[in-house]
Amino acid sequence: MTTVYGDYARDKIGWFFGLSGWQLAILAVGFLPPCWAMSRGDWASAGILLLGWVAAGVVTVTEAWGRTALGWLGAAVSYAAGSLRGWTRFRATATRGAVTDLDQADLPGVLEAVQIHDGPPHGHTQNRVAVIQDHANRTWAVTAAVVHPGLGMKDSPARALEGAGLSQLLDAASRAELVTEIIFIVRTVPDDGAERQLYLRRHRRAAGPQLSRQVNDDLTRALDGAAVRTEAFATVVVPEARIARHAKRSGGGLDGRARVLYAVMAEVEAQLRGAMGMLDVRWLSSPELALACRTGFAPGDRAGVVEALAARERDPGVNADVPWAMAGPSGADPAVRHYSHDAWNSASATIKLPSKGAVMGALAPVLTPDEPGERRCFMVSYPILAQGKADRRSANSEWAADIGGHLRDKVGMKQRAKQRDQAAKARGMDSKLARGNAMIRPYGVCTVTVPKTERVSEYAARLDASVRRAGFAPLRLDMAQDVAFIASTIPLGTSLTRHRG
């Protein structure tokens, strides 16, 4: 028996035959000119205006690839304006030799306003956790590298238990009224063989048996093309509006906010290690986070860092850290259907949840590379609505479901099974909120990264096929590839749904 998660519903339900308020307003106002022409008896003008009203209705209501025609028009205008003005093109300060502060992050796009702070010493090891401040969105975040054994070898009760653990984590975060979003990122990276090469150099003897040397060389050639490594990160995001009042009681300033974040980290870590079954949770320091960002933009740089870390063991004077001024790409250029950064191209797509529900562990094909050299990344974000906003959203959805059902009954329209299911889930949300559950608006983004010598369109098609094979529907995030890549690959708390504060 498999564990299926299907207790989700549409974010908003249109109360007038599925139309939202602004769509209904546009259609109602657009119908006035034909009515005015008919009242005057000008039937020719009325017919022309009526055809224009129908065209406006199609443009306003009909969606294609996740957006209406008006949405595509706005996105195209914004993208064209940014490209013509050069706002979307990024060139690192280090490429011009103009770096003045190595600790100042130089990152592209939505990460431009991000600043990394060293938190106060924490725990018995006195580690300084990296505190991520986003000045544009007015948020604070911390990131942990996590290790999970996976779900492939677990039975249905164990999967259900870990799924319930995730629900407990989100409910606890909602009750604390501090965390607004919890983001998980998984990166499946081709193994560059750096650790194995170090091991062979340290342990291979020049006068060793020829057979053992041949066996190890054959293993190296076989493993380098097929082996992959998995990196997982968990990021907790807290807005300034919520943390400010708590920080005042903890001393104020950066240290006060860091202490509040440390308390949140302790609660989240307890849930991750407990009910969710994480084997290890390590909150990243600033150098560790910089390395995670650099290998996110340039996966091929990891081998050089491993060599530097090995050299530092012999010579403490070797600098193996990645400065924040060089943690980003040397150059980045977004295109309509992919994102170009350094010597790599990436294509991103979001996934649409199926109506029949999603099986726990079904996303494994999305993270499995099809060809050597490609990297797969997947991000799932859990934005947590405040209790008051969740109650209003639930009441509005229930009211819209009731009104829509009554309108269909009045005009004699048959209510389809899909509409009945959406209405039932909307009516059941209120009882769940009353029992203390949190309202979450989850979404996921998957990304494939390949060298520029490869055709990224082919790998993007393979990624879409993997998403469909997993039981979901892919939706390419055209004209938003830069934000999608950063959100799904760089663990700095970037969100696709958060509004700028």
Secondary structure by P-SEA (a helix, b strand, c coil): cbbbbcccccccccccccccaaaaaaaaaaaaaaaaaaaacaaaaaaaaaaaaaaaaaacccccccccaaaaaaaaaaaaaaaaacccbbbbcccccccccccccccccccccbbbbbcccccccbbbbbbbbbcccccccccccccccccccccaaaaaaaaaaaaaaaaaaaaaccccbbbbbbbbccccaaaaaaaaaacccccccaaaaaaaaaaaaaaaacbbbbbbbbbbbbccccaaaaaaaacccaaaaaaaaaaaaaaaaaaaaccccccbbbbbcaaaaaaaaaaaacccaaaaaaaaaaaaaaccccccccccccccccbbbbcccccccccbbbbbbbbbbbcccccccccccccccccccbbbbbbbbbbbccaaaaaaaaaaaaaaaaaaaaaaaaacccccaaaaaaaaaaaaaaaaaaabbbbbbbbbbbbbbbcccccaaaaaaaaaaaaaaacbbbbbbccaaaaaaaaaccccccccccccc
